[in-house]
Amino acid sequence: MFIQLFKFTAVATKGTSSFGKRRNKTHTLCRRCGRSSYHIQKSQCAQCGYPSKKMRSYNWSIKAKRRKTTGTGRMRHLKIVRRKFKNGFREGLPKPKTLKATN
């Protein structure tokens, strides 16, 4: 009977008592993506792959690529380039006059 009692106490240690020992942070904020995915010991971000030059992305997660692609942020520079492209990159010239449609 003493052996059976000992077995029960030894088995039940993977749950609540183990969670109380978690007080060390493995991840901190990443410089590039801003998420708390930068692994301190590995010195690598799990989200964007920093310090790698290329952004981390995989074809097995198309949704993740869709969330991070061009056009999901502010596009501070690209929205200006798009507007200039539409007008033919003219600088220092007046707007060309258009012919009025006659009915």
Summary of the structure (lengths in Angstrom):
residues: 103
radius of gyration: 28.5
end to end distance: 104.3
largest distance: 104.5
contacts: 157
relative contact order: 0.06
helix: 29%
strand: 6%
